[in-house]
Amino acid sequence: MRSNRASVRAGVSMAATLPMLAGALALGIPAAHAADHPLRDLLTGTRPTWATARADRGATSDGAQVSARVYLAGKDAAGLAAYAKAVSDPDSASYGKYLTARQAQARFGATPAQVAAVKSWLTASGLKITGVTRHYVSVSGDVAAAEKAFGTQLHNFAKGSKTYRAPASTASVPASLGDAVLTVTGLDNAPHMATHDDRLPPPDTVFRNAGPFSSYYGSNTASTLPDAYGKKIPYTVKGYTGKQLRAAYGAGTRTGKGVRVAITDAYASPTIAYDAGTYAKRNGDAAWKTGQLHQVLPKKYTHTKDCSASGWYGEETLDVEAVHAVAPAADVTYVGAASCGDGDLLDALGKVVDSHLADIVSNSWGEVEAAQTPDLAAAYDQVFQLGAVEGIGFYFSSGDDGDEVAGSGTKQVDAPANSAWVTAVGGTSLAVGKDDTYLWETGWGTEKATLSADGKSWTGFPGAFTSGAGGGTSKTVAEPSYQRGVVPDALAKANSADGNRVVPDIAAIADPNTGFLVGQTQTLPDGKKQAYSEYRIGGTSLAAPTIAAIQALAQEARGGRAIGFADPAIYAKAGSKVYHDVTDDPTGSGLAVARVDFVNGYDATGGLTTSVRSLGKDSSLSAVKGYDDVTGVGTPANGYVESYRRG
């Protein structure tokens, strides 16, 4: 537990000391010293890295308004991290000895006295209390009051082409409250918004795939199109169904019966019940039973324009239909956030933990690591640790832009998939053959070239990188113990001699060129009518719910006992036959598929475009034998689900 005495604790916040205790989160910023702030505890990580002296544009007006959250550390933050680690480790005597939500709150949550003290301090500083939850106290007020409360000046800083407010120095709290406060968020007002990790069609207007298609991999050869890699190539599949995915990943007779799966996204599709029911009926999945699909939604939504709310409808649809397709008897609860902002997504995750809505949580969203400040990382990790002590496992998509260089200009991983307390799910290109036979997988990474005007060659073959599974080495999170001995040092120590977290942990189908068929009500081209239609989709947004559903099958196999935070168990099986060891070129001769698309996205009136999509070309990332930064330890094979019977 942190000392209240600044002279003893040298001003280092629990957000910084937890990693040393639990091998979890390394904030990657220098420790602060109490001599700089007498009788105050510094909240390390609250000054963002972009708030530099060079970018400083002067003090923010005292009258400007601030909305912030003071996250509560609880009564035993160090004990929470230690217990979360112990109950998740198959080699620990405490493995699987989970607490109920009520027990977790009683043992690790903030006490009424702590909450009262935090509220009193904030009110005395001139801030207004706007909300109190188990996790934080939210406040609003002017800049002058915020500066008084947090012992820092707020300045305007240039960030890219825009200017945002941020602390000019590390925020702090009175030393008497050091043990009560984990961190504060909201002092900087730069956007903190997640995006969904899928390859969705544009929102608002129907998306359809043009043919020709293959019904299974290789069933329809593009005989009239140019060769690729010295041979004729097949057309893309129309979209795999649950039957094909269950066969590929060794579901056997398991259905996920008795297991609860939650899904978090932003907003909520108004047609999800109809779409999910229609899709199951049309594609051979078991019918949804009454009460099998639930929704937990906020009272109102915000930032609908900034977040492209309708675009999230397809995300929810994909996640719900994929979970049900692979684990048709699992109970599914959708928890919608009020917006795509980190604060609202944290609230959604908190609802799952506080009421233990499920044992398995699929999350197909995130942002680049550089955009997630250490204060937010600390808040996320606290929720994940609380989940772990309750036996809840969180599964996050690893991203769809490979090493992120193409999109951000910087090689980096995504967050929260970078957290040492979640299972990061990477992506593959999947080939399922005739009679639902598993053929092979590659690491998902696509290069695209278009058909030449004369139809005799592929222009610029193999073309430019378009998308691929996210992965790589974190710059801020320390190497967790469960990765040591499995993840090669060349990856773990790429950014630090001490080692860092490497993403992903495990993988499943993600490539939209070998993707999943999804059904959704969409707006027709006239902009007036809506209708249900089906289209092929991919992204690690598909991989995450697929793995979550497989974990539901595995939990059923172990008699319904919760798996909890699964990474230690996943890595304990590394190198065994329960995984497909995925590489970039499993056939040794180069792989590609032909794809025909509507130019306007929905019909042939705007013409067609034909392209070749090379597989296994994920930016600078590579899928190789053993662990890799595209597919982790691999994908589930026959025997994976049943291996949990012995756990």
N, C-alpha and C positions, 0 to 999 in steps of 0.2 A: 504493500500500500504506500502511496506517496506521502512523504512527510510534509506537514504544513510549514515547516521551518525552511524558509528560502535559503538560509545560509548552509543548511545541511543538504538540501536536494539540488542545489546549484541551478534552480530554475528550470529543470528539464521536466516537461509535461509528461503525463502518462502516455500520451500519444507517441512519445518518443521512447519511453522505457519499456512498453509492452513487447516490442520486437526482441529485446534482449532476454526477456523472460520466457517468451513463447515461440521465438523463432518465426515471427509472423511478418510484421510490417516494418520496413526500414524507410524512414521518411526522407533520407537523403539530404538533410539540411543540418547545419551546424547547431550544436547545443547552445542554449542561451545561458547567461550567468546572472545569478541573483543580484550581484553588485550593481548591475545596470538598473534594476527595478527593486529597490528596498521594500520589503514586506509585501511583495507581490510575486505571484507565480506566473511565469511566461507560458503561453499556450503555443508551443513550437509548431510552426507550419501555418500559422494564420496570416502571415505576410506572403502573398504569392510571389513566385520567382520572377514574374514579369514586372513587378513593382520595383524597378531599379531607379537609382538616382538619375540616370540618363533619361529615363522615360517620365520622370516626375514633371508634372505640369502645374504644380502648385496646390495649395490647400483647397479642400472642398468647402463650400459654403456651410457655415454653422447651421443654417436653417434647412439644409437639404435633408430629406427623410431617409431613414435607414430601417430596414426590417431584417432581423437576425434571429438565429436560433442558438441558444446555449445548451449544448448537449451535456447530459448528466453522466458522470463517471460511475455512479453507483457506489455501493459500500465496499466493494472488493474487486476492483478492475483487474488487478494482477491475478487474483484467484479465479476470476472468470476465464481469462485466457488459459491459465494452467489446466482448469477443469475441462474446458473445451478440447484441449489437446489430448488429455488423458482418455476421455470417453470415446474419442475418435481413433485411437491407436489400437490396432488388433493385438499388439504385444503388451498392452497395459492391463493391469489388474482391474482397472476401472472401465475397461472397454464396454460400451453398450449400457452402462449404468446411468441412463438419462434421467433428467429431472422433468417434472411437469412444468408447464408455463408458470403456474402459481409458485411452485418451489423455486424456479429460477429467479423469479422476481423477488421473492422473499430473501433469497441468499445473495443475489448480486445486484438487485435493483437499487435505485436511489431511495433513501429513507424520507419519510415526511419532514424530518428536521432539515435534511439537506435541501429539499425542494423549497421549504419555507425560507431558509437562509439565502438561497440563490434569488428567490423572488424579492426578498427584502432588499438585497444589495442592488438589484436592477432597478427597483422602484425608487430607491433613495438616489440613484444616479440620474433620475429624470426620465427613465424609459417606461413605457406602458406595457404591461403584460397582456399579450394577445392570445395566449394558449399555453396549456400545460399538458404534456403527455408523459408516459412512463420514460420516454427517451430524452425529452428536451423541454425547455421553457422558451417560448417564442416571444419576441418583444418588437416594439416599434417606437420610433422617436426621432428626434433630429440628430444631426451629426455631433453637435456639442455634447449632448447627453451620452451618445455612444462613445465619444472620446473619453469622457469622464469615467464611464463604466469600465472600459477596456484598456485604459492607460496608454493610448496611442493616438497619434494624429492621423486623420483620414485625408488623403491627397488624391488628386486626379492623375492618372498615369496613362500614357499612350500604350496601346496594345494593338499592333497591326495598324489598321487605318482608323481605329476608333479610340475613344478615351473612356476609361472606367475608373471608378472609385476603388481604393484599396488602402489598407493600413500602411503607413510609412515606416512603421517598425512593428515588431511582433506584439500582438495583443497579450494582455495579461489580466489576471484576476487577483483580488485580495488573497494573501497567503492563507487566510483563515478559511477560504473556500477552495483551496487547491485540490483537496481530495474529493470535492463534490462536482467539479467541472471537468469534463473531458476535453471539449473544444468549443469554439464558436464559429458558426458559418454565417455568411451574409454581409460581413463587413466589406468584402469586395463585391461589386455588382456586375462583374463580367458574366456573360451567359454560362450557365452550367446545365446544358441540355443534352440528354442522351438521344441517340437515334436507334431505330430498330435495325438489327443485323440480318436483313434478308434482301433478296433481290425481287422486290415487289414491283408490280406495274405502277405507273403514276396514279395517284388518288383521283377519285371523282369520275373517271371515265373507264368503261369496261376495257379489260385487257384480254386478248385471246391469242393463242398460239396458232400459227399457220402450219400446215403439214408440208410434205409427208412426215410421218412418224415411224418409229419402231415401237412395237408393243412390248418387247423386251429387248435387252441390248443385243444388237446385231441382227435383229429379225428382218430389217429392211435396209438393204445396201443401196447407197447412192451411186448406182452404176453409170449414170449419165454425167456425173460430175467429175472433175479432175481428181487424180490420186493425191493422197497425202501420206508422207512417210513411205512412199513406194508401193502403196496399195489402195484399193477402194475402201471407203469408210462408210459406216452406217449412219443413218439419220438419227437424230436425237430421239429418245423415248418420249412417248406422249406424256408420261408422268407415272412414276411408280405408285403403287397402292399399298395399303397396309399389309396385304397378304405377301407381297414381294419383299417388303422391308422386314417383316417378321421372319421370313425364311432366311434372308441374308444374315440376320444377326442372332439366329439361334433361339428364337422365342419358344419353340416347342409347343407344349400344350398350355403354357402359362398365359394368363390373361390380365394379371394385375388385380385379381379379385381381393377385395378387402383393403386395398392400398389407396391412400389419398395423395393426389398430385395437385399442386397449385401452380398457377401461371401468373406472372406479373407482367404487365405492359401498361401503356398509357391509354386513357379513354376506354371506350367500350363499343363494340359493334352492335347496332340496334337489331341486327338480323341474325345474331350468332346461333340462337337455338334452332331457327329454321334451317340455316345453312348447314350446321353440323348434322342435323337429322337427315336432311336431304342427301348430303354427301355420303353418309354411312349407308343409306339405303341404296344409292346408285352404285356404290363401289365395293359392296360385299362385306362391309364391316358390320359388327353386331349393332343392333338398334340401341339407341340410348334409352336407358330405363328412366322412369320418373324419378326425379330427384338426384340423378347422377351428375348433372351439370349445374353448378351454382355460380353466382356472380356476387362479389363484394365490391361495391362501387361508392365513390365519394358523393357528397351531396351536390356538388357542382364542379364543373370543369373550368380550367383557366388556360390561357396562352394557346387557344385552339388554332389560331392562325400561325403563330410562330412555330408550333410543333407539327403543323399539317395533320390535324387530328384524324381526318378520314383515312390518311395513310396508315394509321395504326390499326384500323379496323381489319385490314388484311393480315396484319401481324397476329392479332388475336385469333382470327379464323385459322391461319396456318397452325398456330401452336395447339389450339384445341383439337383440330382434326387430326394432327399428327400424333398427339398423345393417345387419342382414342383409337386410331388406326393400329397402333403398335400394342397398346395395353387396353383392349376394349372393355374390360370390366372395372378398370380403375375409376375411382370417384375423382372428378375434376372440379376444382374451384378456380375461377378466374378472378383475380384481384386487380382492378383497374386503378391507376394513379390519376390524380386530378390534372396532371400535365406531364410533359416529358422532362421537367426539371428534376434535378437530383433530390431536392427536398421532398417533392411529392412521390418520387419513386421510393425513397427511403421510408416514407409513410406507408406505402403499400407493402414493402417488405416487413415493416414493423407490425402491421396487422396480422400477417401470417404467423409471426413469432409470438406475439402477445396472446393470440387465441389458438395457437398451434393448429392452424387450419389444414395443414398437410405435413407429411414427412419428407416430401420431395418437391422442390420448387424449381420450375423452369423459367429462365429469364433470357429473353432474346434481344437485349439492348445493351448499349454502352457508349463510351466515348474514348478518344485517344488518351493515353496515360498522361500526357502533358497537360490535358485540360482538367484533370482531376487533382485538385489541390489537396495537400496533406490533411487539412482539417476535415474535408469530406471523406477521405480515405479512412480516417479514424472513426468517423460516424458509421460508415458502412461496415467496417470490421467489427464494431461492437455488436451490431445486429447479427452478423454472421456467427459470431461467437455465442451469442445467446441462443441462436438456432442450433448450433452444434451441441450445446449442453442439453437441449431438449430432444436431440435425435433428428434434427431437420437438416437436410442436405440441399445446398443451393448449386444450381447448374447454370453457367453463363456461357453464351455464345462468344467465341473468340474474336469475331469481326470478319468483315468481308473484303478487306482491302490489303490482304497480305501483310507485308512489313510496314504499311502505311506511308511509304515514301511517296508514292504516286499522289496520294490525297493530301498529306500534310507536309511533305518535304523533309520529314524526319523519320528515321527508322525507330519504331516504337511499338509497344503492345497496346491493347485496349484495357480499359477499366470499366467495371469492377472485376473483369475476368482475371486481372493481374493479382487480385487478393490471394493471399496464402490460405484463406479460409473458405474458398469456393472451388468447385470443379469447373475448370475452363474446358470448353468443348470445341475442338477444331473440326475441320471439314474434309471430306473426300469426294472424289468422283466414283460412283458405284456402278458396276456392271452386274446386273442380274439377268441370267440367261433363260432359256426355255425351261419350263417346268419349275420356275422359281429357284433355279440353281445359282448359287453364288459363284461368280467367275473371278473377279478381282476388284481391287480398289486402287486408286492413285491418290496422292495428296491433291486437294482441290486447288488448282491454279490454272487460269484460262488465258490463252493468247488467241486473238481473233484476226482473221484475214478474210477479205470479201472476194467474191467471184469477179473475175475480170469481165470487161464489157463483152468480149467475144466468147465467154464461157469456157475457155480452154485452160485457164490457170487460176491460181489463188494469188491475188495481188499482195506482194510484200510478205508472202508466207514465211514464218508462221504468224506474223503480225505482232501487234502490241498487246501488252498485259491489260486485261480488263477487270479481273476480280480474282480473289483467292482467299483461302482460309487465313485468318489472323493468327499471328504467333510471333515468337521471339523472346528476347530476354528483357525483363523489367529493369528500369533504371532506379526504381525507388523501393522495391520490395525485396527483402532479404530472402536468401534461399531457404525454403522450409526443409525441415529434417526429412520428410518423406520423399523428397526428390534426390537426396544425396545417395550416391551409389547407383542411381538409375540414369539421371540426366548427365550427359557428358560434360566434362569441365569446359570444353570449348564453347559450350552454350552457357552454362551456369556462370562462368567467369568472364563472359564477353564484356561486361561493363564494370566489373569489380573483382579484385583478387579474392575478396571474401565470399563471392558467389551471390547470385540473385535468383529470384523466382523466374522460371521459364514457363511459357504458355505455348500450347495447351497441355491438358492432362490426358485426355482421351478424345476420340473423334467419331464421327458418323457422317452419313450422306449429307452433302451440302451443295455440290455443284448444280446450278440450275439447268445445265445441259444433260444431266442424268438425274433430274429432280423428281419432286413429289407432286402428284396431282392434288389440287386443292379446289374446293367449291365455295363460291362467295356471291352474294347479291351485290351487283354493281350497277352504276348508272350507265344507261345506254348512250350511244353517240349523240342522240338528239337532246341530251341533257335533261329530259323530262321524266322518262320512265326508268324503272329499275327492274332487273331480272337476274335470276340465279344463273351462273355459268361456271365452267371449270377451266383451269389453266395450270400449266406446269410452273413450279416455283422452286427456288433453292436459296442458299445462303446458310450461314451457321445458325440462323434463326430456325432452320429445319433440323440441323444437327442437335441443338440443345433439347428441344422437346422429344426428339427420337431417343436420345440417351436417357432423359428423365423417364420416359416410358419403359425403357429396358430396365432401368433401376427399379421401377415398380414391379416388373416381372421377377427381378432378383429378390426383392423384399418378400414377394409372395412365396418364392422358393425357400426362404429361410423362416417360413411359418408366420409371416406377417411382422416379424420383429424389425424395427426400423434400422436402416443402414446408417443413417445420420450423415455427417460429413464424410464423404466417401474417399477422398484422396489417399489417405494412408492405406486403405484396403485395395484401391486401384493399383497403387504402385507396388504393393506387396505381391501382386500377381504378374508384374511386368516380366516379359520374356517368356511367359508360359504359353501353352497352346490355346488358352481361353481368349487370346487376342489374335486378330488378323494383323500381322506386321506389315503395314502399308508402306510401299515405296512409290516413287514417282513414275517408274516405267516397269510395271510388273510383267509385261510381255516381252520386253527387250527390243521392241521394234518401233517405238513411238506410237502414240494414241491420239486419235482425233475423231470428231463427229461432225456431220454436216447439219446445218440448221437453216431453216427458211422462216422468215419473220414478215409480218405485215409492217409496212413502213409506218403507217399511222397507229399501229398497235392493236387494231381490232378487226379490220376487214381489208379486202383486196383493192378497194377503190383508190387507195394511194399507192398501189404497187407492192411488189414483194422484193425482199433483199435476201440473198443467199450468202452464207459465210461458212467457214471452217473454224471449228473451235478445238485448239490443241489442249490436251489434258496434261496435268502434272507439271505446270509451269508457274509456280507460285512466287512471283517477284524474286527476292533474294533468298527465300526460304526453301528448304528441301526436305522431302520425305525420304528417309533412308532406313536401312535396317536398324532395328532397335529404336530407342526413343528418338524423336525428332520434333522440331518446332512447327510442324504442320499438323501432325496427327497424334502427338503425344506418345503414349504407350501402344497405340493402335486402335482398332475398332473391335467391338464384341464379336466373338466367334462362337461356334457351337461349344457349349460347356461353360461359357461365361455366366449365364443366368444361374445355372445349377451349382456353380462354384460357391455361391453364397449360402448354400445349404450347410456348408461346413463352417461358416463364419460365426 
